[in-house]
Amino acid sequence: MALDILLVAVSQRGSSTRHRTVATLAAATDNDGELVRRCATSGRPMLTKIDPYGDLVLTSSEMEQLIAELRSLDGGTHGQASGIVAEVRELAARCAADRARELHFVGD
């Protein structure tokens, strides 16, 4: 039940999605399902949308909420989290810094 988390840069010429290109900037993998398990039991609206068998795409405008919900997994600490949660928080922070970025959660 691996979950890949991809930070991508999106570019699109015009309004047609046919001209949309995506380039992966960074990635993390939840190999042992820790993030999936913690998200499923979190009771947080955005985290519970993460599906180990499906895909979820979040835009840079959603990162503030995602980061806050990820902090709640570590008891609300603002310091360094460990493991996959810390990796995803870092990717989310990088995504929030640029409107042309998205965070993709890609399930099996």
N, C-alpha and C positions, 0 to 999 in steps of 0.2 A: 504494500500500500504506500508506495513512494509518491511524494508530491513535490513537483518542481515549482520554484518561485523565481520568476524572471523579471528583471527590470529591463524595460525596453524603451527605445526612443522611437517615436512615431513621426513620420512625415507623410504629408498628403498634398498632392497638387490638385487644386480645384475641389469640387464638392463630391465627386464620385469616389466611392470606396475602392474602385478598381485601381486608382492611383495611390493607394495607401501602401506605404512600406514600413516594415518593422525591423529594427535591428536590436539584438540582445546586447545590453551593456554589462550586465552582471547576473549571476544566478546563485541560488542556494537550493539544496535538496533536503527534504524531510524524509530520509531513508527509513527511519524506524517508526514513523507515525506519531512522534511526540507532539508536534505542532497540531496535527489533525485531532488527536485525542483531547488536547487542552482546549482547542477552539470549540470542539463539539460540546464540551461541558461548561463552557465559559458563561453562557447565558447572554453574551454580548451580540447585538444584532448583526454586525458586519462579520465578526469571527465565525458565527454559526453558519454563514453562507459558504464558507470554505468547504469544498466537497472533494474527498480523496479520489472520486471517480469521475469528476467533471471539471470544467474550467470556470474560472472567475476572473474577470478583468476589472481592475480598479484604476480610475484616473487619478492624476495628481491632486485634484480637488478633494478626493476622498481620503487622502493620506493623514490628515490631522485626526480624523476619527479613528482610522486604523491604528495609528501610533498610540493613541489614548487607550484603545481596547487591548493592544498588545501589552502596554504597561500594566494593565489590570491582571494579566496572567502572572506577573511577578510581584503581586501585592502592591502595585502602584508605585514601585520604586522608580526614581528618575535616574538612578545610577546605571551601572552596567548590568544588563541581564546576561545570562549565559546561554550557550547553545543556539539552537535554531531560532528561538524567539529573538535573540539579539541580532542574528543575521537578517531576519525579516524586518526588524525595526530599522536597521541600517539601510536596507534597500528601500524601505518606505520613506525614510528621511531624504534619501537621494532622489526619489521620485517626486517628493513634494517640492523640491527645489526647481523644477522645470515643468511647465505646463505641457510640454511635448513628450512627456514620459507617462508610462503606464506600468502597473504591477500586475503580472499575470500569474495566477495560481493554476497550474496544469496538473490534473489528476491522471491516474492510470487509464 
